[in-house]
Amino acid sequence: MLAAPAAARTSSTCWPDIHGVPVPAYDEAEHAVWRALIGRQRALWPGRACDEYLQALADTGLVCERIPRLADISDRISSHTGWQLVRVDGIVPDDEFFAMLAARRFPSTDFIRDAADLDYTPAPDIFHDLVGHAPLLTHPRFAAFFQRFGEAGVRAHKLELPARHALARLYWYTVEFGLICTGEGLRIYGAGILSSHQEVGYSLSAATHKHAFDPDLIARTDYDVWHLQDELFVIDSFDALEAGFARWTEQAGLSG
């Protein structure tokens, strides 16, 4: 599975309209978990999360006291870029995951982790999917990159190209654990960092090795999902992310 566990999802190829999917009857304990998670992340983001993410977070209305409806967040995202959420409940095969991205669909779970798992959940929950991933789906340049990522994945799996194995690493070091250089210093845009209490501070500390964005190097760099991430890659802008990935896909035979 691509970038497991962060992209672990299950779905069917029909991708039902999210407006017709029943909303779980969350109890007060589950809403309390959401409040605890959003409250402590909100205290960490200023001066660490990139401005594009913070603006997108406001646009999607995700800083709220109760678990939001996927359909409501999907509508807000769609109004900006045409991306939509698809409700899933487990692991999505790589080929379907890529097909979703290529169609501007992002798979999201709708369950919330237990209170005992605030710091880490081995399976992605609604907090990671919505707070980590959903906001930047409203950003035109990131949205274009993400769609291109899906298109490259579809082609890689259809043609069984060796480069398909590199896509998991590229996903991990950009979508999940990416940093961006800004006029104010390094900032975070990766969903796996932004939704993790421990990773936010650690990622920007001197304990991590930060490399300039280099798709060829990333494609050769392994990662370990069970530990804080020591190796990180820094983009100069979302334009540079999109352009760099486009060049890599062309060289790897994944474009066109």
Buried (B, 14 or more C-beta within 10 A) or exposed (E): BBBBBBBBBBBEEEBEEBEEBEEBEBEEEBBBBBBEBBEEBBEBBEEBBBEBBBBBBEBBEBBEEEBBBBBBBBBBBBEBBEBBBBBBBEBBBBBBBBBBBBBBBBBBBBBBBEEEEBEEBEBBBBBBBBBBBBBBBBBEBBBBBBBBBBBBBBBBBEEEBEBBEBBBBBBBBBBBBBBBBEEEEBBBBBBBBBBBBEBBBBBBEEEBEBBEBBBEBBBEBEBEEEEBBEBBBBBEBBEBBBEBBBEBBEEBBBBE
